[in-house]
Amino acid sequence: MANINIKLVKSLNGRLEKQVATAHSLGLRKIGDITVQPDNDQTRGKIAKIGYLLQVTEVK
């Protein structure tokens, strides 16, 4: 299974509580944090909710 690099590029300040919780569930707390997650439906759903805050790249 492939993995995805996810980087938080915009601040969580002033965001809805659910959006902040989604970012935290991905392991992202501050701008510049990077995490590697499995490429599955659950992760893709989280990215879809807060995609405008993230930079997503695939790991080969």
Secondary structure, 3 states (H helix, E strand, C coil): CCEEEEEECCCCCCCCHHHHHHHHHCCCCCCCCEEEEECCHHHHHHHHHHHHHEEEEEEC
